[in-house]
Amino acid sequence: MMDKKVGVIGATGNIGRTVVSELIGNSNIRMIITCRNISKLSKLYKPNDKLKFMKLNVNNCEELQEFADECDIVINCSSPSSLLYNKVAKVCLENHIDYIDVSGNGDLSNYLEGKRQLIEDKKLSYILSSGIYPGFTEIYPYYVMNLFDGKIDNMTAYFSSVGELSSNAAYDFVSSFEHEYAYGMSYYKEGNIKKIDQSKNKDSHVSNHILFSEVYPIISQEFIKMVNNNGSLKEAYFYNAYPDKTVFNEFMIIKIMGMHKNIEEKMKCAKSIATKYSLMARKYGNLTKLYIELKGEKENKKVLVKSSFEFDGDSNYISAIVAYACVNAILKQKKFLGLTLPYSVIDIEDCLKKLKEKGAVINTSIEYI
């Protein structure tokens, strides 16, 4: 069996570097890693018969096509994804290349949704939102739901991630304010999205964790798709959480004041948000936490499932491991995956094992109530 040729765009970034380091030991692949400046790659890696360098500016159609000609699978770790839109995905589709995108860009998702049948006709695998949020924020709740073999009626998820944020990643946050790809102050109820009652904004017991001091209910398209996979689930809540109001207030000011109408304004706002994240990281350290509660029934008894995931390392590592797991899902597939999301195709146990090896802590309890 011939080696698969895996191309990584953004190989010098925080996520891309980890993806490359995880894949480098796989004997069944050859990697083509890219950067606008080849000298940056030379400082991080040594080329060999399994690792090829390529200069790539994704805005250069000729360079992008030359890169595509080398690949069977492309992992796009570059940002800001909102500026790239469909440039890479479109070339991959035209050239029959499997595609993994770390971002959760709504415009790209909408574009590819319109190409779903074409992706299936070409027998390709396109895995979107293969990072931490969205991505891991659906993977972990899905994992917890599948631990429980009873009927689930209600799920509540809290997510908080404190750490450094690049200006490019912050730019994508700002760009997301232009379109309603997620539903703020809302929750899922029996297939519909409902506005949340302010009195239900937070359960008192989660206030005990510093990362959950401030919470905001918001439900993403990816989360909705994951929830819809469970036929018995009637209600689902998802909360973005913060240790204080610093970043949340900045988001609200930018959105309410409409300070994101052009690229220049977005860049300025992105730098401000990145600075706020940096200040928050210095105060609280690097920490990512997901807390899940399920309420349901088993053997005619009411059951409460509680599960927490904590990781005190760089959150970019979580994104990279999700992307790595997506590559493995494509390499091991018995048939093409079509247009999909990570939670439904990756080996979640293996993903969590890798994270635990880096210090992640997982605790789950099941009690009758």
FIMAR-133355 format. One line per 3 residues: their letters; for each residue y, z, x of C-alpha. Coordinates in nm, 3 decimals. Example, Ala and Ser with C-alpha at 12.3 -4.5 7.8 and 13.67 -1.06 7.14 Angstrom:
residues 2
AS	-0.450,0.780,1.230 | -0.106,0.714,1.367
***
This chain:
residues 369
MMD	0.000,0.000,0.000 | 0.338,-0.103,0.142 | 0.609,0.154,0.204
KKV	0.873,0.181,-0.066 | 1.224,0.109,0.059 | 1.461,0.381,-0.066
GVI	1.834,0.329,-0.031 | 2.072,0.628,-0.032 | 2.441,0.572,-0.109
GAT	2.659,0.862,0.003 | 2.421,0.976,0.279 | 2.692,1.172,0.464
GNI	2.800,1.376,0.160 | 2.683,1.726,0.073 | 2.417,1.604,-0.170
GRT	2.321,1.288,0.017 | 2.253,1.471,0.344 | 2.001,1.701,0.176
VVS	1.835,1.414,-0.011 | 1.785,1.231,0.320 | 1.652,1.541,0.498
ELI	1.400,1.604,0.218 | 1.281,1.243,0.208 | 1.270,1.189,0.582
GNS	0.923,1.343,0.613 | 0.768,1.118,0.347 | 0.536,0.876,0.525
NIR	0.520,0.639,0.227 | 0.886,0.537,0.234 | 1.143,0.371,0.454
MII	1.504,0.471,0.403 | 1.821,0.268,0.418 | 2.115,0.505,0.437
TCR	2.474,0.396,0.397 | 2.830,0.490,0.473 | 3.161,0.308,0.505
NIS	3.173,0.421,0.867 | 2.844,0.380,1.059 | 2.962,0.624,1.327
KLS	2.942,0.907,1.070 | 2.574,0.829,1.018 | 2.514,0.828,1.395
KLY	2.644,1.185,1.419 | 2.393,1.306,1.160 | 2.081,1.093,1.210
KPN	1.886,0.888,1.461 | 1.773,0.545,1.340 | 1.406,0.454,1.375
DKL	1.151,0.224,1.211 | 1.162,0.447,0.899 | 1.540,0.500,0.892
KFM	1.791,0.215,0.886 | 2.171,0.240,0.887 | 2.390,0.009,0.683
KLN	2.766,-0.014,0.646 | 2.851,-0.013,0.276 | 3.168,-0.016,0.073
VNN	3.048,-0.025,-0.289 | 3.365,-0.211,-0.385 | 3.261,-0.495,-0.155
CEE	3.032,-0.719,-0.362 | 2.882,-0.890,-0.058 | 2.794,-0.564,0.118
LQE	2.651,-0.420,-0.204 | 2.428,-0.724,-0.253 | 2.307,-0.709,0.110
FAD	2.218,-0.343,0.055 | 2.037,-0.421,-0.272 | 1.831,-0.689,-0.096
ECD	1.685,-0.414,0.124 | 1.583,-0.168,-0.151 | 1.309,-0.093,-0.404
IVI	1.476,0.230,-0.520 | 1.844,0.328,-0.496 | 1.974,0.685,-0.511
NCS	2.347,0.696,-0.579 | 2.493,1.021,-0.442 | 2.848,0.888,-0.405
SPS	3.156,1.007,-0.589 | 3.384,0.998,-0.775 | 3.136,0.841,-1.014
SLL	3.409,0.776,-1.269 | 3.572,0.526,-1.030 | 3.242,0.358,-0.941
YNK	3.140,0.319,-1.307 | 2.852,0.068,-1.325 | 2.899,-0.120,-0.995
VAK	2.583,0.004,-0.827 | 2.366,0.029,-1.140 | 2.456,-0.325,-1.246
VCL	2.356,-0.475,-0.910 | 2.031,-0.277,-0.917 | 1.952,-0.407,-1.265
ENH	2.024,-0.766,-1.163 | 1.793,-0.729,-0.861 | 1.501,-0.546,-1.031
IDY	1.561,-0.217,-0.843 | 1.476,0.132,-0.972 | 1.785,0.353,-0.990
IDV	1.867,0.725,-0.967 | 2.220,0.850,-1.032 | 2.315,1.207,-0.942
SGN	2.626,1.211,-1.160 | 2.652,1.266,-1.533 | 2.907,0.992,-1.588
GDL	2.942,0.920,-1.960 | 3.074,0.564,-1.919 | 2.774,0.473,-1.705
SNY	2.534,0.633,-1.955 | 2.689,0.436,-2.240 | 2.673,0.112,-2.040
LEG	2.306,0.160,-1.953 | 2.217,0.268,-2.306 | 2.325,-0.081,-2.405
KRQ	2.086,-0.216,-2.141 | 1.791,0.005,-2.239 | 1.578,-0.282,-2.370
LIE	1.652,-0.494,-2.063 | 1.552,-0.203,-1.835 | 1.222,-0.175,-2.025
DKK	1.166,-0.551,-2.026 | 1.207,-0.551,-1.648 | 0.973,-0.249,-1.623
LSY	1.227,-0.045,-1.430 | 1.289,0.328,-1.396 | 1.650,0.444,-1.438
ILS	1.700,0.821,-1.412 | 2.053,0.942,-1.487 | 2.227,1.281,-1.458
SGI	2.003,1.378,-1.167 | 2.216,1.661,-1.030 | 2.291,2.020,-1.121
YPG	2.518,1.982,-1.428 | 2.404,1.783,-1.610 | 2.052,1.772,-1.468
FTE	1.922,2.112,-1.371 | 2.104,2.258,-1.672 | 1.850,2.073,-1.889
IYP	1.553,2.101,-1.654 | 1.543,2.481,-1.646 | 1.580,2.540,-2.024
YYV	1.314,2.274,-2.082 | 1.087,2.454,-1.835 | 1.140,2.789,-2.010
MNL	1.074,2.636,-2.353 | 0.744,2.499,-2.226 | 0.638,2.839,-2.091
FDG	0.626,2.965,-2.448 | 0.340,2.843,-2.667 | 0.481,2.969,-2.995
KID	0.740,2.829,-3.234 | 1.100,2.834,-3.104 | 1.385,2.867,-3.354
NMT	1.686,2.941,-3.137 | 1.796,2.887,-2.776 | 2.104,3.016,-2.594
AYF	2.188,2.909,-2.240 | 2.457,3.039,-2.004 | 2.543,2.849,-1.685
SSV	2.776,2.948,-1.404 | 2.815,2.805,-1.056 | 3.060,2.946,-0.804
GEL	3.114,2.767,-0.474 | 3.314,2.501,-0.294 | 3.386,2.185,-0.493
SSN	3.487,1.857,-0.332 | 3.798,1.675,-0.451 | 3.579,1.379,-0.550
AAY	3.359,1.598,-0.771 | 3.672,1.760,-0.917 | 3.809,1.412,-0.991
DFV	3.506,1.347,-1.211 | 3.574,1.670,-1.400 | 3.933,1.558,-1.465
SSF	3.821,1.209,-1.571 | 3.579,1.357,-1.824 | 3.877,1.497,-2.019
EHE	3.964,1.142,-2.131 | 3.646,1.098,-2.337 | 3.443,1.330,-2.554
YAY	3.105,1.298,-2.383 | 3.047,1.666,-2.455 | 3.137,1.877,-2.756
GMS	3.360,2.175,-2.685 | 3.352,2.489,-2.902 | 3.035,2.354,-3.062
YYK	2.662,2.420,-3.097 | 2.351,2.237,-3.211 | 2.208,2.304,-3.557
EGN	1.912,2.112,-3.701 | 2.006,1.780,-3.542 | 2.381,1.811,-3.600
IKK	2.674,1.934,-3.392 | 2.869,2.218,-3.555 | 3.189,2.394,-3.459
IDQ	3.120,2.744,-3.333 | 3.243,3.065,-3.492 | 3.470,3.238,-3.239
SKN	3.299,3.567,-3.320 | 2.975,3.418,-3.178 | 3.143,3.315,-2.856
KDS	2.942,3.551,-2.637 | 2.667,3.808,-2.670 | 2.784,4.139,-2.533
HVS	2.490,4.195,-2.298 | 2.569,3.894,-2.077 | 2.911,4.043,-1.996
NHI	2.731,4.273,-1.754 | 2.692,3.985,-1.508 | 3.011,3.906,-1.315
LFS	2.955,3.529,-1.342 | 2.959,3.552,-1.722 | 3.293,3.733,-1.761
EVY	3.453,3.427,-1.922 | 3.249,3.180,-2.127 | 3.319,2.854,-2.306
PII	3.076,2.693,-2.553 | 3.018,2.325,-2.484 | 2.723,2.099,-2.554
SQE	2.653,1.783,-2.353 | 2.477,1.466,-2.460 | 2.201,1.540,-2.207
FIK	2.150,1.890,-2.346 | 2.129,1.752,-2.699 | 1.861,1.502,-2.596
MVN	1.661,1.779,-2.429 | 1.687,2.004,-2.737 | 1.579,1.719,-2.964
NNG	1.252,1.707,-2.770 | 1.150,2.034,-2.933 | 1.073,1.968,-3.297
SLK	1.092,2.331,-3.412 | 1.425,2.428,-3.253 | 1.686,2.488,-3.523
EAY	1.984,2.613,-3.322 | 2.095,2.580,-2.960 | 2.399,2.712,-2.777
FYN	2.519,2.627,-2.426 | 2.799,2.813,-2.248 | 2.986,2.729,-1.931
AYP	3.066,3.061,-1.768 | 3.310,3.182,-1.502 | 3.370,3.512,-1.322
DKT	3.740,3.501,-1.418 | 3.998,3.278,-1.587 | 4.121,3.101,-1.270
VFN	3.936,2.769,-1.301 | 3.902,2.770,-1.679 | 4.279,2.809,-1.725
EFM	4.340,2.523,-1.483 | 4.109,2.298,-1.686 | 4.286,2.391,-2.010
IIK	4.635,2.329,-1.867 | 4.536,1.984,-1.739 | 4.371,1.889,-2.067
IMG	4.638,2.025,-2.303 | 4.930,1.890,-2.099 | 4.764,1.550,-2.060
MHK	4.803,1.556,-1.683 | 4.530,1.296,-1.623 | 4.667,0.961,-1.738
NIE	4.633,0.763,-1.415 | 4.448,0.775,-1.082 | 4.739,0.938,-0.899
EKM	4.767,1.220,-1.156 | 4.389,1.268,-1.154 | 4.381,1.294,-0.774
KCA	4.655,1.557,-0.783 | 4.473,1.758,-1.052 | 4.143,1.722,-0.864
KSI	4.292,1.872,-0.547 | 4.429,2.162,-0.752 | 4.090,2.229,-0.914
ATK	3.910,2.206,-0.579 | 4.153,2.462,-0.437 | 4.089,2.698,-0.730
YSL	3.712,2.667,-0.678 | 3.757,2.742,-0.309 | 3.954,3.057,-0.388
MAR	3.691,3.164,-0.639 | 3.415,3.105,-0.381 | 3.593,3.321,-0.124
KYG	3.624,3.600,-0.378 | 3.273,3.592,-0.529 | 3.064,3.397,-0.277
NLT	2.825,3.109,-0.353 | 2.612,3.180,-0.656 | 2.455,2.973,-0.933
KLY	2.300,3.140,-1.236 | 2.130,3.011,-1.548 | 2.030,3.257,-1.816
IEL	1.816,3.146,-2.112 | 1.721,3.328,-2.430 | 1.469,3.192,-2.679
KGE	1.399,3.343,-3.018 | 1.089,3.238,-3.203 | 0.757,3.333,-3.350
KEN	0.404,3.372,-3.218 | 0.100,3.491,-3.414 | 0.331,3.580,-3.707
KKV	0.542,3.808,-3.487 | 0.907,3.762,-3.383 | 0.939,3.698,-3.010
LVK	1.229,3.709,-2.762 | 1.198,3.519,-2.432 | 1.449,3.594,-2.154
SSF	1.463,3.395,-1.833 | 1.709,3.383,-1.545 | 1.751,3.158,-1.244
EFD	1.971,3.271,-0.954 | 2.051,3.087,-0.633 | 2.296,3.221,-0.376
GDS	2.314,2.904,-0.166 | 2.517,2.584,-0.187 | 2.480,2.443,-0.540
NYI	2.473,2.092,-0.389 | 2.124,2.179,-0.267 | 2.008,2.211,-0.629
SAI	2.149,1.866,-0.707 | 1.976,1.719,-0.402 | 1.637,1.870,-0.495
VAY	1.666,1.726,-0.846 | 1.741,1.381,-0.701 | 1.451,1.423,-0.456
ACV	1.220,1.513,-0.746 | 1.332,1.198,-0.928 | 1.233,0.983,-0.629
NAI	0.890,1.145,-0.632 | 0.861,1.082,-1.006 | 0.919,0.709,-0.948
LKQ	0.686,0.695,-0.647 | 0.405,0.865,-0.841 | 0.455,0.685,-1.172
KKF	0.162,0.504,-1.327 | 0.401,0.298,-1.538 | 0.774,0.236,-1.543
LGL	0.987,0.518,-1.684 | 1.262,0.317,-1.852 | 1.603,0.477,-1.905
TLP	1.552,0.851,-1.895 | 1.665,1.196,-1.778 | 1.508,1.418,-1.508
YSV	1.371,1.698,-1.729 | 1.122,1.463,-1.896 | 0.980,1.294,-1.584
IDI	0.996,1.518,-1.276 | 0.746,1.776,-1.154 | 0.949,2.082,-1.253
EDC	0.707,2.330,-1.093 | 0.744,2.154,-0.758 | 1.122,2.141,-0.797
LKK	1.141,2.516,-0.863 | 0.899,2.587,-0.577 | 1.134,2.412,-0.334
LKE	1.431,2.608,-0.467 | 1.241,2.938,-0.442 | 1.157,2.856,-0.080
KGA	1.534,2.848,-0.021 | 1.585,3.184,-0.188 | 1.613,3.111,-0.560
VIN	1.500,3.401,-0.780 | 1.339,3.343,-1.120 | 1.262,3.617,-1.372
TSI	1.108,3.569,-1.716 | 1.004,3.820,-1.979 | 0.849,3.785,-2.325
EYI	0.873,4.066,-2.577 | 0.794,4.116,-2.944 | 1.090,4.224,-3.157
***
